[in-house]
Amino acid sequence: YSSDQITFTWKNPAKGAFSGVILVGKTGSYPANINDGTRYYKGFGNNQAANGVSSATIGGFVSGTAYYFRAFSYAIKNGAEWVHPTSHTAA
């Protein structure tokens, strides 16, 4: 355990376009979208396999501060980034 690091874990989709996740966080309330807060992470984590469980550990948080996060999946196709409109929350 750590007071300044968080490990995020997610399950990759079994099929379909998927390049990774964007983890957005802030204090005070959940981010409303990918531009509302700080982008703490963007990538596929430690496992790119379809239907695989992946994770990423992010540091630099202030101990004793409540952070609120949303995870957005994204895909890159034909040079464009497509962010899925559905997100998931974590605190």
RAGITA-V328162 format. One record per backbone hydrogen bond with DSSP energy under -0.5 kcal/mol. NH is the residue of the N-H (numbers start at 1). CO is the residue of the C=O. E is the energy in kcal/mol with one decimal. If there is no record, write none. Layout:
BEGIN
nh = <NH/NH>
co = <CO/CO>
e = <E/E>
END
This chain:
BEGIN
nh = <6/8/8/10/12/12/19/20/21/22/23/24/24/25/26/36/37/38/40/40/41/43/46/47/51/52/54/56/58/60/61/63/65/68/69/70/71/72/73/74/75/77/77/80/82/82/83/84/88/90>
co = <58/6/56/54/10/52/74/74/43/72/41/22/70/38/68/33/35/25/23/38/23/21/55/44/13/49/10/8/6/4/4/61/62/26/90/24/88/22/86/20/82/75/80/77/75/80/81/73/71/69>
e = <-2.6/-0.6/-2.8/-2.6/-0.5/-3.2/-3.3/-1.5/-3.0/-3.0/-2.5/-0.6/-2.6/-2.4/-2.0/-1.5/-1.0/-2.9/-2.4/-1.0/-1.3/-2.0/-0.8/-0.8/-1.6/-2.0/-3.1/-2.0/-2.8/-0.8/-2.1/-0.6/-1.8/-3.0/-3.2/-2.4/-2.5/-2.5/-0.6/-2.4/-2.2/-0.6/-2.4/-2.0/-3.2/-0.5/-0.6/-2.7/-1.5/-2.0>
END
